[in-house]
């Protein structure tokens, strides 16, 4: 994705099961940031995408997993 400001990002769009406004089951579209170009190469971005797809196949939301990992890293530093 190329931003108006000129920044370039690797992103992955995916859908997960969620709930709508009326608590009805619904597919929710999300985006996962894989890194900034050129800091993250195409090869690395593809590997990160494949890892996220494996998580989705196992029923885990990759964005939530990424947030959990960041929280754990913060706690372990303290």
ABEGO torsion letter per residue (X at the ends): XBBAAGBBBBBBBBBBBBBBAAGBBBBBBBBBBAEBOAABBAAAAAAAAAAAAAAAAAGBBAAAAAAAAAAAAAAAAX
